[in-house]
Amino acid sequence: MKPAKFALVSFIDFLPNLFSIIVIVVLFRYALKIIKYFVDEIQKENINIDGFYSDWAKPTFNIVKVLLYAFMLVIIFPYLPGSESPIFKGVTVFVGVLFSIGSSNAIANMVAGLVITYMRPFKIGDFIKIGEVNGEVIEKTALVVRVRTPKMEDITIPNATVLSSSSINFSSNTRTNTNGLVIHSTVTIGYDVPWREVHKALIEAANRTDLIEKEPKPFVLQTSLDDFYVSYEINAFTKEATKQPLIYSNLHQNIQDCFNEAGIEIMSLHYKALRDGNHTTIPESYLSSDYQSTVFQVNSDIKNKK
């Protein structure tokens, strides 16, 4: 009966400490409930704090909750039975070392997740590109970001990779108070086609494309004057960033139709020309009325020898 008597006496002696632990836990739980109330109000934008965004409320609460629980454990630790024992302290240190070594990558991703949260590069529902992956953000956690591609593939990207890579947010400028996202496509046309006709055909193709905004109007940029052709870039605004593959497909179809209707070949000509006797590639409207191409002449002096 001696071991049972010792256990009973130890439990009775531990009751005051147990009561202290219960009081500490209850106080911290109510403190968290009070903080959670303010967090919910900030998320609902019933409470506005200058410089503090509503989407910061939940991750900030998670940080505060972890810190409060850690502080609570520090306070409770001296009340635990055997907390002064060298064996108890040794096991605690050993577990801490194992946790530190085994969770280095997880901690790196958690820290990266916090940085990404407060950087606010994107949010749930945005259409983004990270490295070679583009798609819609469907989930953000403390460790990873999940992206759904236009092919309905769910790709998981660690937060550390997101932080170390450049990211493009296609949705950030598609809100109601902005012009939208500029989509663009380039065609190369020879110098023999007047640039005004190319501009007209490209703008008409953009106007025929669904999900492209009528205002601001589409516009064309001539991005380069290459050796054999001119590069024309059509630019148009859209508010549907998640539907880019469909918009680009329709735009390219309309470009083909409009160029065919205008009698313009979508062709990148390459010339191997002896200029003597060749008609200039300058459009006819720029040439004088009496322009004539020079005659290409070949002189041959052949002597027959026996």
Contacts in CASP RR format, 6 or more apart in sequence:
PFRMAT RR
TARGET T0000
AUTHOR 0000-0000-0000
METHOD contacts of the structure
MODEL  1
MKPAKFALVSFIDFLPNLFSIIVIVVLFRYALKIIKYFVDEIQKENINID
GFYSDWAKPTFNIVKVLLYAFMLVIIFPYLPGSESPIFKGVTVFVGVLFS
IGSSNAIANMVAGLVITYMRPFKIGDFIKIGEVNGEVIEKTALVVRVRTP
KMEDITIPNATVLSSSSINFSSNTRTNTNGLVIHSTVTIGYDVPWREVHK
ALIEAANRTDLIEKEPKPFVLQTSLDDFYVSYEINAFTKEATKQPLIYSN
LHQNIQDCFNEAGIEIMSLHYKALRDGNHTTIPESYLSSDYQSTVFQVNS
DIKNKK
10 81 0 8 1.000
14 81 0 8 1.000
17 79 0 8 1.000
17 80 0 8 1.000
17 81 0 8 1.000
18 79 0 8 1.000
20 79 0 8 1.000
21 76 0 8 1.000
21 79 0 8 1.000
21 80 0 8 1.000
24 72 0 8 1.000
24 75 0 8 1.000
24 76 0 8 1.000
25 72 0 8 1.000
25 76 0 8 1.000
28 68 0 8 1.000
28 69 0 8 1.000
28 72 0 8 1.000
31 68 0 8 1.000
32 65 0 8 1.000
32 68 0 8 1.000
35 61 0 8 1.000
35 64 0 8 1.000
35 65 0 8 1.000
36 61 0 8 1.000
38 47 0 8 1.000
39 57 0 8 1.000
39 58 0 8 1.000
39 60 0 8 1.000
39 61 0 8 1.000
40 57 0 8 1.000
41 47 0 8 1.000
42 48 0 8 1.000
42 49 0 8 1.000
42 52 0 8 1.000
42 54 0 8 1.000
42 57 0 8 1.000
43 54 0 8 1.000
43 55 0 8 1.000
43 57 0 8 1.000
43 58 0 8 1.000
44 54 0 8 1.000
45 54 0 8 1.000
53 120 0 8 1.000
55 117 0 8 1.000
55 120 0 8 1.000
55 123 0 8 1.000
56 117 0 8 1.000
56 118 0 8 1.000
59 114 0 8 1.000
59 117 0 8 1.000
59 118 0 8 1.000
62 142 0 8 1.000
63 114 0 8 1.000
77 83 0 8 1.000
82 88 0 8 1.000
105 158 0 8 1.000
105 160 0 8 1.000
106 143 0 8 1.000
108 160 0 8 1.000
109 142 0 8 1.000
109 143 0 8 1.000
109 144 0 8 1.000
109 158 0 8 1.000
109 159 0 8 1.000
109 160 0 8 1.000
110 142 0 8 1.000
110 143 0 8 1.000
110 159 0 8 1.000
112 158 0 8 1.000
112 159 0 8 1.000
112 160 0 8 1.000
112 162 0 8 1.000
112 163 0 8 1.000
113 142 0 8 1.000
113 143 0 8 1.000
113 159 0 8 1.000
113 162 0 8 1.000
113 163 0 8 1.000
114 142 0 8 1.000
115 163 0 8 1.000
116 140 0 8 1.000
116 145 0 8 1.000
116 159 0 8 1.000
116 162 0 8 1.000
116 163 0 8 1.000
117 140 0 8 1.000
121 128 0 8 1.000
121 167 0 8 1.000
121 169 0 8 1.000
122 128 0 8 1.000
122 137 0 8 1.000
122 167 0 8 1.000
122 169 0 8 1.000
122 171 0 8 1.000
122 172 0 8 1.000
123 137 0 8 1.000
123 140 0 8 1.000
124 137 0 8 1.000
124 138 0 8 1.000
124 139 0 8 1.000
124 140 0 8 1.000
125 136 0 8 1.000
125 137 0 8 1.000
125 138 0 8 1.000
125 171 0 8 1.000
125 242 0 8 1.000
126 136 0 8 1.000
126 137 0 8 1.000
126 169 0 8 1.000
126 170 0 8 1.000
126 171 0 8 1.000
126 172 0 8 1.000
126 241 0 8 1.000
127 134 0 8 1.000
127 135 0 8 1.000
127 136 0 8 1.000
127 137 0 8 1.000
127 169 0 8 1.000
127 170 0 8 1.000
127 171 0 8 1.000
127 241 0 8 1.000
127 242 0 8 1.000
127 244 0 8 1.000
128 134 0 8 1.000
128 135 0 8 1.000
128 136 0 8 1.000
128 137 0 8 1.000
128 147 0 8 1.000
128 167 0 8 1.000
128 168 0 8 1.000
128 169 0 8 1.000
128 170 0 8 1.000
128 171 0 8 1.000
129 135 0 8 1.000
129 167 0 8 1.000
129 168 0 8 1.000
129 170 0 8 1.000
130 145 0 8 1.000
130 147 0 8 1.000
130 157 0 8 1.000
130 161 0 8 1.000
130 162 0 8 1.000
130 165 0 8 1.000
130 166 0 8 1.000
130 167 0 8 1.000
130 168 0 8 1.000
131 165 0 8 1.000
131 166 0 8 1.000
131 167 0 8 1.000
133 147 0 8 1.000
133 149 0 8 1.000
133 155 0 8 1.000
133 157 0 8 1.000
134 147 0 8 1.000
134 149 0 8 1.000
134 150 0 8 1.000
134 168 0 8 1.000
134 170 0 8 1.000
135 147 0 8 1.000
135 148 0 8 1.000
135 149 0 8 1.000
135 150 0 8 1.000
135 242 0 8 1.000
136 147 0 8 1.000
136 148 0 8 1.000
136 242 0 8 1.000
137 145 0 8 1.000
137 146 0 8 1.000
137 147 0 8 1.000
138 146 0 8 1.000
138 147 0 8 1.000
138 148 0 8 1.000
138 154 0 8 1.000
139 145 0 8 1.000
139 146 0 8 1.000
140 146 0 8 1.000
142 159 0 8 1.000
143 158 0 8 1.000
143 159 0 8 1.000
144 156 0 8 1.000
144 157 0 8 1.000
144 158 0 8 1.000
144 159 0 8 1.000
145 156 0 8 1.000
145 157 0 8 1.000
145 159 0 8 1.000
145 162 0 8 1.000
146 154 0 8 1.000
146 155 0 8 1.000
146 156 0 8 1.000
146 157 0 8 1.000
147 154 0 8 1.000
147 155 0 8 1.000
147 157 0 8 1.000
148 154 0 8 1.000
148 155 0 8 1.000
149 155 0 8 1.000
150 244 0 8 1.000
150 245 0 8 1.000
170 181 0 8 1.000
170 241 0 8 1.000
170 244 0 8 1.000
171 181 0 8 1.000
171 241 0 8 1.000
171 242 0 8 1.000
173 179 0 8 1.000
173 180 0 8 1.000
173 181 0 8 1.000
174 180 0 8 1.000
174 181 0 8 1.000
174 238 0 8 1.000
174 239 0 8 1.000
174 240 0 8 1.000
174 241 0 8 1.000
179 213 0 8 1.000
179 216 0 8 1.000
179 237 0 8 1.000
180 213 0 8 1.000
180 237 0 8 1.000
180 238 0 8 1.000
180 239 0 8 1.000
181 237 0 8 1.000
181 238 0 8 1.000
181 239 0 8 1.000
181 241 0 8 1.000
182 235 0 8 1.000
182 236 0 8 1.000
182 237 0 8 1.000
183 212 0 8 1.000
183 235 0 8 1.000
183 236 0 8 1.000
183 237 0 8 1.000
183 238 0 8 1.000
183 244 0 8 1.000
183 247 0 8 1.000
183 248 0 8 1.000
183 251 0 8 1.000
184 233 0 8 1.000
184 234 0 8 1.000
184 235 0 8 1.000
184 236 0 8 1.000
185 233 0 8 1.000
185 234 0 8 1.000
185 248 0 8 1.000
185 251 0 8 1.000
185 252 0 8 1.000
185 255 0 8 1.000
186 223 0 8 1.000
186 231 0 8 1.000
186 232 0 8 1.000
186 233 0 8 1.000
186 234 0 8 1.000
187 198 0 8 1.000
187 202 0 8 1.000
187 231 0 8 1.000
187 232 0 8 1.000
187 234 0 8 1.000
187 255 0 8 1.000
187 259 0 8 1.000
187 266 0 8 1.000
188 226 0 8 1.000
188 229 0 8 1.000
188 230 0 8 1.000
188 231 0 8 1.000
188 232 0 8 1.000
188 268 0 8 1.000
189 198 0 8 1.000
189 229 0 8 1.000
189 230 0 8 1.000
189 232 0 8 1.000
189 264 0 8 1.000
189 265 0 8 1.000
189 266 0 8 1.000
189 267 0 8 1.000
189 268 0 8 1.000
190 228 0 8 1.000
190 229 0 8 1.000
190 230 0 8 1.000
190 267 0 8 1.000
190 268 0 8 1.000
190 269 0 8 1.000
190 281 0 8 1.000
191 228 0 8 1.000
191 229 0 8 1.000
191 230 0 8 1.000
191 281 0 8 1.000
191 282 0 8 1.000
192 269 0 8 1.000
192 281 0 8 1.000
192 282 0 8 1.000
192 283 0 8 1.000
193 264 0 8 1.000
193 283 0 8 1.000
194 283 0 8 1.000
194 285 0 8 1.000
195 222 0 8 1.000
195 230 0 8 1.000
195 232 0 8 1.000
197 262 0 8 1.000
197 264 0 8 1.000
198 220 0 8 1.000
198 230 0 8 1.000
198 232 0 8 1.000
198 264 0 8 1.000
199 220 0 8 1.000
199 232 0 8 1.000
200 262 0 8 1.000
201 255 0 8 1.000
201 258 0 8 1.000
201 259 0 8 1.000
201 261 0 8 1.000
201 262 0 8 1.000
201 264 0 8 1.000
202 218 0 8 1.000
202 220 0 8 1.000
202 232 0 8 1.000
202 234 0 8 1.000
202 255 0 8 1.000
202 258 0 8 1.000
203 217 0 8 1.000
203 218 0 8 1.000
203 219 0 8 1.000
203 220 0 8 1.000
203 234 0 8 1.000
204 254 0 8 1.000
204 258 0 8 1.000
205 234 0 8 1.000
205 251 0 8 1.000
205 254 0 8 1.000
205 255 0 8 1.000
205 257 0 8 1.000
205 258 0 8 1.000
205 259 0 8 1.000
206 212 0 8 1.000
206 218 0 8 1.000
206 234 0 8 1.000
206 236 0 8 1.000
206 251 0 8 1.000
206 254 0 8 1.000
207 214 0 8 1.000
207 218 0 8 1.000
208 254 0 8 1.000
208 257 0 8 1.000
208 258 0 8 1.000
209 236 0 8 1.000
209 247 0 8 1.000
209 250 0 8 1.000
209 251 0 8 1.000
209 254 0 8 1.000
210 247 0 8 1.000
210 250 0 8 1.000
211 238 0 8 1.000
211 239 0 8 1.000
211 240 0 8 1.000
211 243 0 8 1.000
211 246 0 8 1.000
211 247 0 8 1.000
211 250 0 8 1.000
212 218 0 8 1.000
212 236 0 8 1.000
212 237 0 8 1.000
212 238 0 8 1.000
212 247 0 8 1.000
212 251 0 8 1.000
213 236 0 8 1.000
213 237 0 8 1.000
213 238 0 8 1.000
213 239 0 8 1.000
216 237 0 8 1.000
218 234 0 8 1.000
218 235 0 8 1.000
218 236 0 8 1.000
218 237 0 8 1.000
219 234 0 8 1.000
219 235 0 8 1.000
220 232 0 8 1.000
220 233 0 8 1.000
220 234 0 8 1.000
220 235 0 8 1.000
221 232 0 8 1.000
221 233 0 8 1.000
221 235 0 8 1.000
222 230 0 8 1.000
222 231 0 8 1.000
222 232 0 8 1.000
222 233 0 8 1.000
223 231 0 8 1.000
223 232 0 8 1.000
223 233 0 8 1.000
224 230 0 8 1.000
224 231 0 8 1.000
225 231 0 8 1.000
228 268 0 8 1.000
228 269 0 8 1.000
228 270 0 8 1.000
228 271 0 8 1.000
229 268 0 8 1.000
229 269 0 8 1.000
234 251 0 8 1.000
234 255 0 8 1.000
236 251 0 8 1.000
238 244 0 8 1.000
238 247 0 8 1.000
240 247 0 8 1.000
255 266 0 8 1.000
256 266 0 8 1.000
259 265 0 8 1.000
259 266 0 8 1.000
271 281 0 8 1.000
274 296 0 8 1.000
276 294 0 8 1.000
276 296 0 8 1.000
276 297 0 8 1.000
277 293 0 8 1.000
277 294 0 8 1.000
277 295 0 8 1.000
277 296 0 8 1.000
278 293 0 8 1.000
278 296 0 8 1.000
279 293 0 8 1.000
280 287 0 8 1.000
280 291 0 8 1.000
280 293 0 8 1.000
END
